[in-house]
Amino acid sequence: MTSRLAWYKSSYSGSEGGACVEVAHASGAVHVRDSKDPAGPSLAFTGEAWTAFVAFVADSTGTPVE
């Protein structure tokens, strides 16, 4: 199922590759995977859990998360 999702990286990810995650939104879930291994496993979170995670990261760094 995750191969049909529209994956994207944060605008903060550089063009050098490196340690990035990709995110895809689907009905009722937010999927996250390692950009270096797109055929590998992904994690799925509820929208509520993802929103809480993004808010925590933004609070921790003081930088908005895209």
mmCIF file of the N, C-alpha and C atoms, coordinates in Angstrom:
data_MODEL
# 
_entry.id   MODEL 
# 
loop_
_atom_site.group_PDB 
_atom_site.id 
_atom_site.type_symbol 
_atom_site.label_atom_id 
_atom_site.label_alt_id 
_atom_site.label_comp_id 
_atom_site.label_asym_id 
_atom_site.label_entity_id 
_atom_site.label_seq_id 
_atom_site.pdbx_PDB_ins_code 
_atom_site.Cartn_x 
_atom_site.Cartn_y 
_atom_site.Cartn_z 
_atom_site.occupancy 
_atom_site.B_iso_or_equiv 
_atom_site.pdbx_formal_charge 
_atom_site.auth_seq_id 
_atom_site.auth_comp_id 
_atom_site.auth_asym_id 
_atom_site.auth_atom_id 
_atom_site.pdbx_PDB_model_num 
ATOM 1   N N  . MET A 1 1  ? 0.818  -1.207 0.000  1.00 0.00 ? 1  MET A N  1 
ATOM 2   C CA . MET A 1 1  ? 0.000  0.000  0.000  1.00 0.00 ? 1  MET A CA 1 
ATOM 3   C C  . MET A 1 1  ? 0.854  1.259  0.000  1.00 0.00 ? 1  MET A C  1 
ATOM 4   N N  . THR A 1 2  ? 1.960  1.282  0.737  1.00 0.00 ? 2  THR A N  1 
ATOM 5   C CA . THR A 1 2  ? 2.742  2.506  0.869  1.00 0.00 ? 2  THR A CA 1 
ATOM 6   C C  . THR A 1 2  ? 3.426  2.913  -0.421 1.00 0.00 ? 2  THR A C  1 
ATOM 7   N N  . SER A 1 3  ? 3.556  2.014  -1.406 1.00 0.00 ? 3  SER A N  1 
ATOM 8   C CA . SER A 1 3  ? 4.207  2.382  -2.661 1.00 0.00 ? 3  SER A CA 1 
ATOM 9   C C  . SER A 1 3  ? 3.347  3.334  -3.485 1.00 0.00 ? 3  SER A C  1 
ATOM 10  N N  . ARG A 1 4  ? 2.043  3.373  -3.244 1.00 0.00 ? 4  ARG A N  1 
ATOM 11  C CA . ARG A 1 4  ? 1.149  4.254  -4.002 1.00 0.00 ? 4  ARG A CA 1 
ATOM 12  C C  . ARG A 1 4  ? 0.960  5.620  -3.357 1.00 0.00 ? 4  ARG A C  1 
ATOM 13  N N  . LEU A 1 5  ? 1.569  5.832  -2.249 1.00 0.00 ? 5  LEU A N  1 
ATOM 14  C CA . LEU A 1 5  ? 1.434  7.106  -1.553 1.00 0.00 ? 5  LEU A CA 1 
ATOM 15  C C  . LEU A 1 5  ? 2.313  8.167  -2.206 1.00 0.00 ? 5  LEU A C  1 
ATOM 16  N N  . ALA A 1 6  ? 1.925  9.415  -2.063 1.00 0.00 ? 6  ALA A N  1 
ATOM 17  C CA . ALA A 1 6  ? 2.729  10.541 -2.563 1.00 0.00 ? 6  ALA A CA 1 
ATOM 18  C C  . ALA A 1 6  ? 3.670  10.976 -1.448 1.00 0.00 ? 6  ALA A C  1 
ATOM 19  N N  . TRP A 1 7  ? 4.926  10.558 -1.535 1.00 0.00 ? 7  TRP A N  1 
ATOM 20  C CA . TRP A 1 7  ? 5.918  10.838 -0.494 1.00 0.00 ? 7  TRP A CA 1 
ATOM 21  C C  . TRP A 1 7  ? 6.577  12.185 -0.736 1.00 0.00 ? 7  TRP A C  1 
ATOM 22  N N  . TYR A 1 8  ? 6.920  12.879 0.340  1.00 0.00 ? 8  TYR A N  1 
ATOM 23  C CA . TYR A 1 8  ? 7.653  14.139 0.226  1.00 0.00 ? 8  TYR A CA 1 
ATOM 24  C C  . TYR A 1 8  ? 8.598  14.303 1.396  1.00 0.00 ? 8  TYR A C  1 
ATOM 25  N N  . LYS A 1 9  ? 9.611  15.153 1.190  1.00 0.00 ? 9  LYS A N  1 
ATOM 26  C CA . LYS A 1 9  ? 10.581 15.483 2.244  1.00 0.00 ? 9  LYS A CA 1 
ATOM 27  C C  . LYS A 1 9  ? 10.360 16.921 2.674  1.00 0.00 ? 9  LYS A C  1 
ATOM 28  N N  . SER A 1 10 ? 10.820 17.250 3.844  1.00 0.00 ? 10 SER A N  1 
ATOM 29  C CA . SER A 1 10 ? 10.754 18.615 4.347  1.00 0.00 ? 10 SER A CA 1 
ATOM 30  C C  . SER A 1 10 ? 11.565 19.538 3.455  1.00 0.00 ? 10 SER A C  1 
ATOM 31  N N  . SER A 1 11 ? 11.143 20.781 3.378  1.00 0.00 ? 11 SER A N  1 
ATOM 32  C CA . SER A 1 11 ? 11.928 21.774 2.633  1.00 0.00 ? 11 SER A CA 1 
ATOM 33  C C  . SER A 1 11 ? 13.253 22.052 3.329  1.00 0.00 ? 11 SER A C  1 
ATOM 34  N N  . TYR A 1 12 ? 13.399 21.608 4.575  1.00 0.00 ? 12 TYR A N  1 
ATOM 35  C CA . TYR A 1 12 ? 14.654 21.775 5.300  1.00 0.00 ? 12 TYR A CA 1 
ATOM 36  C C  . TYR A 1 12 ? 15.679 20.704 4.933  1.00 0.00 ? 12 TYR A C  1 
ATOM 37  N N  . SER A 1 13 ? 15.262 19.667 4.211  1.00 0.00 ? 13 SER A N  1 
ATOM 38  C CA . SER A 1 13 ? 16.190 18.622 3.779  1.00 0.00 ? 13 SER A CA 1 
ATOM 39  C C  . SER A 1 13 ? 17.057 19.172 2.659  1.00 0.00 ? 13 SER A C  1 
ATOM 40  N N  . GLY A 1 14 ? 18.341 18.977 2.772  1.00 0.00 ? 14 GLY A N  1 
ATOM 41  C CA . GLY A 1 14 ? 19.250 19.443 1.735  1.00 0.00 ? 14 GLY A CA 1 
ATOM 42  C C  . GLY A 1 14 ? 19.224 18.541 0.519  1.00 0.00 ? 14 GLY A C  1 
ATOM 43  N N  . SER A 1 15 ? 19.865 18.970 -0.545 1.00 0.00 ? 15 SER A N  1 
ATOM 44  C CA . SER A 1 15 ? 19.914 18.188 -1.775 1.00 0.00 ? 15 SER A CA 1 
ATOM 45  C C  . SER A 1 15 ? 20.980 17.101 -1.719 1.00 0.00 ? 15 SER A C  1 
ATOM 46  N N  . GLU A 1 16 ? 21.735 17.051 -0.625 1.00 0.00 ? 16 GLU A N  1 
ATOM 47  C CA . GLU A 1 16 ? 22.824 16.088 -0.495 1.00 0.00 ? 16 GLU A CA 1 
ATOM 48  C C  . GLU A 1 16 ? 22.343 14.704 -0.081 1.00 0.00 ? 16 GLU A C  1 
ATOM 49  N N  . GLY A 1 17 ? 21.070 14.526 0.155  1.00 0.00 ? 17 GLY A N  1 
ATOM 50  C CA . GLY A 1 17 ? 20.571 13.234 0.641  1.00 0.00 ? 17 GLY A CA 1 
ATOM 51  C C  . GLY A 1 17 ? 20.690 13.178 2.140  1.00 0.00 ? 17 GLY A C  1 
ATOM 52  N N  . GLY A 1 18 ? 21.551 12.328 2.627  1.00 0.00 ? 18 GLY A N  1 
ATOM 53  C CA . GLY A 1 18 ? 21.783 12.261 4.064  1.00 0.00 ? 18 GLY A CA 1 
ATOM 54  C C  . GLY A 1 18 ? 20.658 11.604 4.823  1.00 0.00 ? 18 GLY A C  1 
ATOM 55  N N  . ALA A 1 19 ? 20.534 11.982 6.067  1.00 0.00 ? 19 ALA A N  1 
ATOM 56  C CA . ALA A 1 19 ? 19.566 11.367 6.972  1.00 0.00 ? 19 ALA A CA 1 
ATOM 57  C C  . ALA A 1 19 ? 18.239 12.106 6.912  1.00 0.00 ? 19 ALA A C  1 
ATOM 58  N N  . CYS A 1 20 ? 17.382 11.706 6.001  1.00 0.00 ? 20 CYS A N  1 
ATOM 59  C CA . CYS A 1 20 ? 16.080 12.351 5.842  1.00 0.00 ? 20 CYS A CA 1 
ATOM 60  C C  . CYS A 1 20 ? 14.974 11.323 6.011  1.00 0.00 ? 20 CYS A C  1 
ATOM 61  N N  . VAL A 1 21 ? 13.830 11.813 6.371  1.00 0.00 ? 21 VAL A N  1 
ATOM 62  C CA . VAL A 1 21 ? 12.643 10.972 6.349  1.00 0.00 ? 21 VAL A CA 1 
ATOM 63  C C  . VAL A 1 21 ? 11.701 11.529 5.299  1.00 0.00 ? 21 VAL A C  1 
ATOM 64  N N  . GLU A 1 22 ? 10.865 10.672 4.775  1.00 0.00 ? 22 GLU A N  1 
ATOM 65  C CA . GLU A 1 22 ? 9.821  11.081 3.852  1.00 0.00 ? 22 GLU A CA 1 
ATOM 66  C C  . GLU A 1 22 ? 8.484  10.825 4.529  1.00 0.00 ? 22 GLU A C  1 
ATOM 67  N N  . VAL A 1 23 ? 7.519  11.653 4.206  1.00 0.00 ? 23 VAL A N  1 
ATOM 68  C CA . VAL A 1 23 ? 6.199  11.581 4.827  1.00 0.00 ? 23 VAL A CA 1 
ATOM 69  C C  . VAL A 1 23 ? 5.149  11.502 3.727  1.00 0.00 ? 23 VAL A C  1 
ATOM 70  N N  . ALA A 1 24 ? 4.106  10.741 3.971  1.00 0.00 ? 24 ALA A N  1 
ATOM 71  C CA . ALA A 1 24 ? 2.969  10.661 3.053  1.00 0.00 ? 24 ALA A CA 1 
ATOM 72  C C  . ALA A 1 24 ? 1.689  10.661 3.879  1.00 0.00 ? 24 ALA A C  1 
ATOM 73  N N  . HIS A 1 25 ? 0.724  11.436 3.432  1.00 0.00 ? 25 HIS A N  1 
ATOM 74  C CA . HIS A 1 25 ? -0.574 11.491 4.112  1.00 0.00 ? 25 HIS A CA 1 
ATOM 75  C C  . HIS A 1 25 ? -1.540 10.550 3.400  1.00 0.00 ? 25 HIS A C  1 
ATOM 76  N N  . ALA A 1 26 ? -2.279 9.798  4.166  1.00 0.00 ? 26 ALA A N  1 
ATOM 77  C CA . ALA A 1 26 ? -3.300 8.902  3.631  1.00 0.00 ? 26 ALA A CA 1 
ATOM 78  C C  . ALA A 1 26 ? -4.532 9.019  4.519  1.00 0.00 ? 26 ALA A C  1 
ATOM 79  N N  . SER A 1 27 ? -5.592 8.459  4.072  1.00 0.00 ? 27 SER A N  1 
ATOM 80  C CA . SER A 1 27 ? -6.835 8.512  4.834  1.00 0.00 ? 27 SER A CA 1 
ATOM 81  C C  . SER A 1 27 ? -6.635 7.908  6.221  1.00 0.00 ? 27 SER A C  1 
ATOM 82  N N  . GLY A 1 28 ? -6.712 8.748  7.238  1.00 0.00 ? 28 GLY A N  1 
ATOM 83  C CA . GLY A 1 28 ? -6.611 8.285  8.608  1.00 0.00 ? 28 GLY A CA 1 
ATOM 84  C C  . GLY A 1 28 ? -5.219 8.009  9.128  1.00 0.00 ? 28 GLY A C  1 
ATOM 85  N N  . ALA A 1 29 ? -4.181 8.258  8.328  1.00 0.00 ? 29 ALA A N  1 
ATOM 86  C CA . ALA A 1 29 ? -2.824 7.951  8.791  1.00 0.00 ? 29 ALA A CA 1 
ATOM 87  C C  . ALA A 1 29 ? -1.790 8.849  8.126  1.00 0.00 ? 29 ALA A C  1 
ATOM 88  N N  . VAL A 1 30 ? -0.673 8.994  8.812  1.00 0.00 ? 30 VAL A N  1 
ATOM 89  C CA . VAL A 1 30 ? 0.503  9.665  8.262  1.00 0.00 ? 30 VAL A CA 1 
ATOM 90  C C  . VAL A 1 30 ? 1.610  8.615  8.262  1.00 0.00 ? 30 VAL A C  1 
ATOM 91  N N  . HIS A 1 31 ? 2.191  8.371  7.089  1.00 0.00 ? 31 HIS A N  1 
ATOM 92  C CA . HIS A 1 31 ? 3.234  7.362  6.941  1.00 0.00 ? 31 HIS A CA 1 
ATOM 93  C C  . HIS A 1 31 ? 4.593  8.044  6.903  1.00 0.00 ? 31 HIS A C  1 
ATOM 94  N N  . VAL A 1 32 ? 5.593  7.403  7.515  1.00 0.00 ? 32 VAL A N  1 
ATOM 95  C CA . VAL A 1 32 ? 6.954  7.940  7.582  1.00 0.00 ? 32 VAL A CA 1 
ATOM 96  C C  . VAL A 1 32 ? 7.914  6.820  7.200  1.00 0.00 ? 32 VAL A C  1 
ATOM 97  N N  . ARG A 1 33 ? 8.907  7.156  6.344  1.00 0.00 ? 33 ARG A N  1 
ATOM 98  C CA . ARG A 1 33 ? 9.911  6.165  5.958  1.00 0.00 ? 33 ARG A CA 1 
ATOM 99  C C  . ARG A 1 33 ? 11.269 6.822  5.805  1.00 0.00 ? 33 ARG A C  1 
ATOM 100 N N  . ASP A 1 34 ? 12.296 6.001  5.744  1.00 0.00 ? 34 ASP A N  1 
ATOM 101 C CA . ASP A 1 34 ? 13.675 6.440  5.550  1.00 0.00 ? 34 ASP A CA 1 
ATOM 102 C C  . ASP A 1 34 ? 13.879 6.732  4.063  1.00 0.00 ? 34 ASP A C  1 
ATOM 103 N N  . SER A 1 35 ? 14.324 7.934  3.728  1.00 0.00 ? 35 SER A N  1 
ATOM 104 C CA . SER A 1 35 ? 14.501 8.295  2.320  1.00 0.00 ? 35 SER A CA 1 
ATOM 105 C C  . SER A 1 35 ? 15.594 7.479  1.641  1.00 0.00 ? 35 SER A C  1 
ATOM 106 N N  . LYS A 1 36 ? 16.525 6.933  2.413  1.00 0.00 ? 36 LYS A N  1 
ATOM 107 C CA . LYS A 1 36 ? 17.598 6.124  1.831  1.00 0.00 ? 36 LYS A CA 1 
ATOM 108 C C  . LYS A 1 36 ? 17.131 4.707  1.498  1.00 0.00 ? 36 LYS A C  1 
ATOM 109 N N  . ASP A 1 37 ? 15.964 4.315  2.003  1.00 0.00 ? 37 ASP A N  1 
ATOM 110 C CA . ASP A 1 37 ? 15.447 2.969  1.778  1.00 0.00 ? 37 ASP A CA 1 
ATOM 111 C C  . ASP A 1 37 ? 13.955 3.026  1.458  1.00 0.00 ? 37 ASP A C  1 
ATOM 112 N N  . PRO A 1 38 ? 13.596 3.603  0.302  1.00 0.00 ? 38 PRO A N  1 
ATOM 113 C CA . PRO A 1 38 ? 12.178 3.788  -0.002 1.00 0.00 ? 38 PRO A CA 1 
ATOM 114 C C  . PRO A 1 38 ? 11.393 2.481  -0.137 1.00 0.00 ? 38 PRO A C  1 
ATOM 115 N N  . ALA A 1 39 ? 12.067 1.379  -0.417 1.00 0.00 ? 39 ALA A N  1 
ATOM 116 C CA . ALA A 1 39 ? 11.374 0.093  -0.509 1.00 0.00 ? 39 ALA A CA 1 
ATOM 117 C C  . ALA A 1 39 ? 11.274 -0.591 0.854  1.00 0.00 ? 39 ALA A C  1 
ATOM 118 N N  . GLY A 1 40 ? 11.912 -0.012 1.851  1.00 0.00 ? 40 GLY A N  1 
ATOM 119 C CA . GLY A 1 40 ? 11.908 -0.596 3.189  1.00 0.00 ? 40 GLY A CA 1 
ATOM 120 C C  . GLY A 1 40 ? 10.619 -0.319 3.930  1.00 0.00 ? 40 GLY A C  1 
ATOM 121 N N  . PRO A 1 41 ? 10.607 -0.649 5.198  1.00 0.00 ? 41 PRO A N  1 
ATOM 122 C CA . PRO A 1 41 ? 9.389  -0.482 5.999  1.00 0.00 ? 41 PRO A CA 1 
ATOM 123 C C  . PRO A 1 41 ? 9.065  0.990  6.254  1.00 0.00 ? 41 PRO A C  1 
ATOM 124 N N  . SER A 1 42 ? 7.819  1.232  6.563  1.00 0.00 ? 42 SER A N  1 
ATOM 125 C CA . SER A 1 42 ? 7.397  2.575  6.960  1.00 0.00 ? 42 SER A CA 1 
ATOM 126 C C  . SER A 1 42 ? 6.600  2.459  8.251  1.00 0.00 ? 42 SER A C  1 
ATOM 127 N N  . LEU A 1 43 ? 6.491  3.566  8.931  1.00 0.00 ? 43 LEU A N  1 
ATOM 128 C CA . LEU A 1 43 ? 5.686  3.645  10.149 1.00 0.00 ? 43 LEU A CA 1 
ATOM 129 C C  . LEU A 1 43 ? 4.415  4.412  9.824  1.00 0.00 ? 43 LEU A C  1 
ATOM 130 N N  . ALA A 1 44 ? 3.319  4.056  10.445 1.00 0.00 ? 44 ALA A N  1 
ATOM 131 C CA . ALA A 1 44 ? 2.058  4.767  10.251 1.00 0.00 ? 44 ALA A CA 1 
ATOM 132 C C  . ALA A 1 44 ? 1.578  5.298  11.596 1.00 0.00 ? 44 ALA A C  1 
ATOM 133 N N  . PHE A 1 45 ? 1.181  6.561  11.598 1.00 0.00 ? 45 PHE A N  1 
ATOM 134 C CA . PHE A 1 45 ? 0.702  7.228  12.803 1.00 0.00 ? 45 PHE A CA 1 
ATOM 135 C C  . PHE A 1 45 ? -0.681 7.797  12.541 1.00 0.00 ? 45 PHE A C  1 
ATOM 136 N N  . THR A 1 46 ? -1.466 7.909  13.585 1.00 0.00 ? 46 THR A N  1 
ATOM 137 C CA . THR A 1 46 ? -2.739 8.613  13.441 1.00 0.00 ? 46 THR A CA 1 
ATOM 138 C C  . THR A 1 46 ? -2.436 10.091 13.217 1.00 0.00 ? 46 THR A C  1 
ATOM 139 N N  . GLY A 1 47 ? -3.371 10.800 12.647 1.00 0.00 ? 47 GLY A N  1 
ATOM 140 C CA . GLY A 1 47 ? -3.187 12.235 12.465 1.00 0.00 ? 47 GLY A CA 1 
ATOM 141 C C  . GLY A 1 47 ? -2.949 12.946 13.784 1.00 0.00 ? 47 GLY A C  1 
ATOM 142 N N  . GLU A 1 48 ? -3.644 12.507 14.825 1.00 0.00 ? 48 GLU A N  1 
ATOM 143 C CA . GLU A 1 48 ? -3.494 13.111 16.156 1.00 0.00 ? 48 GLU A CA 1 
ATOM 144 C C  . GLU A 1 48 ? -2.083 12.891 16.704 1.00 0.00 ? 48 GLU A C  1 
ATOM 145 N N  . ALA A 1 49 ? -1.562 11.685 16.561 1.00 0.00 ? 49 ALA A N  1 
ATOM 146 C CA . ALA A 1 49 ? -0.206 11.387 17.044 1.00 0.00 ? 49 ALA A CA 1 
ATOM 147 C C  . ALA A 1 49 ? 0.835  12.180 16.260 1.00 0.00 ? 49 ALA A C  1 
ATOM 148 N N  . TRP A 1 50 ? 0.647  12.292 14.940 1.00 0.00 ? 50 TRP A N  1 
ATOM 149 C CA . TRP A 1 50 ? 1.598  13.039 14.112 1.00 0.00 ? 50 TRP A CA 1 
ATOM 150 C C  . TRP A 1 50 ? 1.590  14.519 14.485 1.00 0.00 ? 50 TRP A C  1 
ATOM 151 N N  . THR A 1 51 ? 0.411  15.082 14.685 1.00 0.00 ? 51 THR A N  1 
ATOM 152 C CA . THR A 1 51 ? 0.302  16.488 15.075 1.00 0.00 ? 51 THR A CA 1 
ATOM 153 C C  . THR A 1 51 ? 1.006  16.738 16.404 1.00 0.00 ? 51 THR A C  1 
ATOM 154 N N  . ALA A 1 52 ? 0.838  15.837 17.358 1.00 0.00 ? 52 ALA A N  1 
ATOM 155 C CA . ALA A 1 52 ? 1.509  15.975 18.658 1.00 0.00 ? 52 ALA A CA 1 
ATOM 156 C C  . ALA A 1 52 ? 3.026  15.889 18.496 1.00 0.00 ? 52 ALA A C  1 
ATOM 157 N N  . PHE A 1 53 ? 3.506  14.979 17.652 1.00 0.00 ? 53 PHE A N  1 
ATOM 158 C CA . PHE A 1 53 ? 4.941  14.837 17.411 1.00 0.00 ? 53 PHE A CA 1 
ATOM 159 C C  . PHE A 1 53 ? 5.517  16.109 16.793 1.00 0.00 ? 53 PHE A C  1 
ATOM 160 N N  . VAL A 1 54 ? 4.869  16.627 15.768 1.00 0.00 ? 54 VAL A N  1 
ATOM 161 C CA . VAL A 1 54 ? 5.350  17.843 15.098 1.00 0.00 ? 54 VAL A CA 1 
ATOM 162 C C  . VAL A 1 54 ? 5.361  19.016 16.071 1.00 0.00 ? 54 VAL A C  1 
ATOM 163 N N  . ALA A 1 55 ? 4.339  19.151 16.900 1.00 0.00 ? 55 ALA A N  1 
ATOM 164 C CA . ALA A 1 55 ? 4.297  20.230 17.895 1.00 0.00 ? 55 ALA A CA 1 
ATOM 165 C C  . ALA A 1 55 ? 5.439  20.083 18.893 1.00 0.00 ? 55 ALA A C  1 
ATOM 166 N N  . PHE A 1 56 ? 5.729  18.858 19.319 1.00 0.00 ? 56 PHE A N  1 
ATOM 167 C CA . PHE A 1 56 ? 6.826  18.617 20.256 1.00 0.00 ? 56 PHE A CA 1 
ATOM 168 C C  . PHE A 1 56 ? 8.162  18.999 19.635 1.00 0.00 ? 56 PHE A C  1 
ATOM 169 N N  . VAL A 1 57 ? 8.390  18.591 18.398 1.00 0.00 ? 57 VAL A N  1 
ATOM 170 C CA . VAL A 1 57 ? 9.652  18.908 17.722 1.00 0.00 ? 57 VAL A CA 1 
ATOM 171 C C  . VAL A 1 57 ? 9.797  20.417 17.553 1.00 0.00 ? 57 VAL A C  1 
ATOM 172 N N  . ALA A 1 58 ? 8.739  21.093 17.151 1.00 0.00 ? 58 ALA A N  1 
ATOM 173 C CA . ALA A 1 58 ? 8.800  22.543 16.970 1.00 0.00 ? 58 ALA A CA 1 
ATOM 174 C C  . ALA A 1 58 ? 9.098  23.237 18.295 1.00 0.00 ? 58 ALA A C  1 
ATOM 175 N N  . ASP A 1 59 ? 8.488  22.774 19.385 1.00 0.00 ? 59 ASP A N  1 
ATOM 176 C CA . ASP A 1 59 ? 8.742  23.350 20.707 1.00 0.00 ? 59 ASP A CA 1 
ATOM 177 C C  . ASP A 1 59 ? 10.176 23.113 21.156 1.00 0.00 ? 59 ASP A C  1 
ATOM 178 N N  . SER A 1 60 ? 10.703 21.934 20.856 1.00 0.00 ? 60 SER A N  1 
ATOM 179 C CA . SER A 1 60 ? 12.053 21.566 21.291 1.00 0.00 ? 60 SER A CA 1 
ATOM 180 C C  . SER A 1 60 ? 13.131 22.379 20.601 1.00 0.00 ? 60 SER A C  1 
ATOM 181 N N  . THR A 1 61 ? 12.910 22.714 19.338 1.00 0.00 ? 61 THR A N  1 
ATOM 182 C CA . THR A 1 61 ? 13.940 23.403 18.561 1.00 0.00 ? 61 THR A CA 1 
ATOM 183 C C  . THR A 1 61 ? 13.671 24.886 18.395 1.00 0.00 ? 61 THR A C  1 
ATOM 184 N N  . GLY A 1 62 ? 12.422 25.286 18.593 1.00 0.00 ? 62 GLY A N  1 
ATOM 185 C CA . GLY A 1 62 ? 12.059 26.677 18.361 1.00 0.00 ? 62 GLY A CA 1 
ATOM 186 C C  . GLY A 1 62 ? 11.938 27.013 16.887 1.00 0.00 ? 62 GLY A C  1 
ATOM 187 N N  . THR A 1 63 ? 12.024 25.991 16.043 1.00 0.00 ? 63 THR A N  1 
ATOM 188 C CA . THR A 1 63 ? 11.947 26.186 14.599 1.00 0.00 ? 63 THR A CA 1 
ATOM 189 C C  . THR A 1 63 ? 10.678 25.527 14.078 1.00 0.00 ? 63 THR A C  1 
ATOM 190 N N  . PRO A 1 64 ? 9.921  26.215 13.231 1.00 0.00 ? 64 PRO A N  1 
ATOM 191 C CA . PRO A 1 64 ? 8.737  25.575 12.662 1.00 0.00 ? 64 PRO A CA 1 
ATOM 192 C C  . PRO A 1 64 ? 9.136  24.348 11.847 1.00 0.00 ? 64 PRO A C  1 
ATOM 193 N N  . VAL A 1 65 ? 8.302  23.351 11.853 1.00 0.00 ? 65 VAL A N  1 
ATOM 194 C CA . VAL A 1 65 ? 8.557  22.133 11.096 1.00 0.00 ? 65 VAL A CA 1 
ATOM 195 C C  . VAL A 1 65 ? 7.681  22.155 9.863  1.00 0.00 ? 65 VAL A C  1 
ATOM 196 N N  . GLU A 1 66 ? 8.274  21.887 8.708  1.00 0.00 ? 66 GLU A N  1 
ATOM 197 C CA . GLU A 1 66 ? 7.501  21.830 7.459  1.00 0.00 ? 66 GLU A CA 1 
ATOM 198 C C  . GLU A 1 66 ? 7.361  20.417 6.989  1.00 0.00 ? 66 GLU A C  1 
# 
